[in-house]
């Protein structure tokens, strides 16, 4: 590959000035971008895991009748209480 160099007698400052006016320099902090992406990914994974635990717990929960209190009580082996269709930790 051959490289040619050409000398310009006079540069056209009008074009250069227009280019310099529209020039934008952005400083990108890649560490912050990666940390933000990782945080969002972890939150998504946690939400999926909570939904899976909630579904599993709903399948495992049973109603039991306790004679001493004359009440039915829900027994959840995963220690999660169901309120309005959502699971919450006890």
Steps between C-alpha positions, in 0.01 A plus 500: 500500500635834396428817700494832321541827677381824348578847622221752491599855423228656709245322714141605474435642846126543438448124481733431791322758717160344424632158588650628826171664600310175466766284662379322813725328747342251734673342793357155560548337837497134405520385862178683591323364193606145585400536866158636400447216250608241759271652765200486268586143405526397868165663578339311213651173617383562857147577379489177295630300797239656733223413255625141476515469881153650527358257247673205663379607843140534377524144372645374830276691741228301668203587719494325833228495766618556854253362753633704792427833327212371283652672197646411167854621457720509191830322547773620267828308508695785336397755766322727253160658563256557213332838497278610212654252259859601578754329719664687784771381736394439859 
